[in-house]
Amino acid sequence: MQVYTCAELMDAAHALGGQVDFASGLPDAMPVLAGWQQVQALDAGLVLYLSRSRDMVGGCSHNRLPAGLTASFLLQGEADVAIGEERLRLDSRHNRNPAMLIHLREDDRFLRHWQAGRQETKVSLHFSDDWLAQQLDAVATPGITRLRRSHARNQRWQPTAALLRRAAGLFETDPSSPPLLRRLQQESFALELAAGVVQALAAEQGERALGAHLQRCVERLQQWLHSGEADSLSINQMARQLGTNAVDLQRGFQQQHGSSIAAYLRTLRLERARQALLRQRVPVEVAADIAGYAHTSSFSAAFKRQFGVSPSQL
């Protein structure tokens, strides 16, 4: 397997339109990863990633993921990542072929936790937001509607045995086979995987519809969150003032918006702080207070996770 230094891995990510930064600031010449990755982009807005790797360092790195849908599963090994606020630990030793299915309504952070010696063999298929809009927005099944409303929340999904066999076969392809044959095999598999994901989503049954009273509570709460009226309230206080209970309010909001109340409010307040930095040129300390953070260091870390840059860089 090819060994990548820190600088080479960053260059490889940049060539694919991404960016990888190590939180610990590793030297450019330090070997960080042994392995290989194949990327197959289809004209329709699908991108297939096949990778087999071994970490050579510990620590963490971060990147930005574009809006869209990512279906990913392990054939071997372990993975420890976070997408947005969702931490995912996949381990094929305890759960055969663990999988994830995550939709992003907008770009969000991707954090990878590294552990020296850890290995993974992984398959990922990314559906662009344009592909989803063209192919799925007219399909009003409960599962697809719920997916399109969600953000950075892992959906229950498992590839079929046939897909797993085909995926394993892609890693065993004779390297001397014609490039055209390998490309056609990968394209065929990507389309079959896409069909399997869509079929699984379309078959999902809908959640129980919200009652009229709870629906009004959720709508009113969203107005409060956007206006700032709810900034100083706990979820229990919100529920009492709306005439419901915290459990139903949280469930209804999650079902309606694909996000917890706390995560939704945190995103709104960070956006208010970003606008204040951009338009009013407020100091970072003031922006931290707008976002609800007592310490600028915590605010700066949350801001960078959300927007990919620190407040001082705006």
C-alpha positions, 0 to 999 in steps of 0.5 A: 500500500502507498504511504502518504505523508501529511503534505501528500494526504492534504494534496490528495484531498485538495485534488478531490475538491476537499481539504484535510487539516490535522488538529495537532499541526503535524509536520508535512513530512510525517507519514500518516496513512498507508493505503489507497483510494479509488474515486469514480464520479458518475455524470448523474451526480453520484460519486463512489469512494473505495478505500483501504487504509491503515492509520500511522498516527493518532489524533484527529483531522477535520474537513467539510462535507458538501450538502447531499446524502452519504451512504457508507459501510465497512467491509473490514476494520473500524472507523471513528468519525463525526459529521456535524454533531453526530458521532459515529463509531463503526466496528466490523468486529462487533457488528458485521458490515456496520453502515451509516446513511447521513443527509446534510441539508447544507455543508457541515464539518467532518471530523475523523479520529485517528488511531495508529495501527487501526485499519478500515476497508470502506465503501461510500457513495455520495449523492449530490444535493442536485441529484436528490432534488432532481430524483427524489423531491417528487417522490413523497414517500414518508421515508424520503420526506423524513430524510430530506428534512433531516440534517447530520442524523444517522438513518437506519440502513443496511446494505443487502448481502448481494451488495456486500458481495459485489462490494468485496469483489471490487477490492479483489479486481485483478489490477492488470484488468483493463481500466475500462472494465474496472470503471464499468464495474464500479459504475454498475455497482454505484448505480446498484447501491444507489437503487438499494438506498432509494428502495430502502428509503421508499419502503419506510413507513411514516411516523405517526402524524403530529396531533393538531395541538402538538403541531401548533406547539412546534410551529410556535416554538420555531417562531420563538427560536428565530425571534430570540424569545426562547434563548433563555428558556429550558426545554421544560420551560418552553413546553410549559409555556406552550401547554405540552410536555418536554418529551412530546415537544422534543419528539415533535420538533425532531420529527418536523425539522430533523434536528433536536431543539438544542442543536437547532437553537445552537445553529441559529445563534451561531449564525446570528453571531456570524452575521454580527461579525460580518455586518457589524464587525463586532469583537469576537467577545461580543459575538461569543455572547450573542451565540450564548458562550461564556468563553471565547475559546469554546465559541471559536471552536464551535464556530469553526466546526460550524463554518470551517473558519475561526471568527477571527478569520472573517 
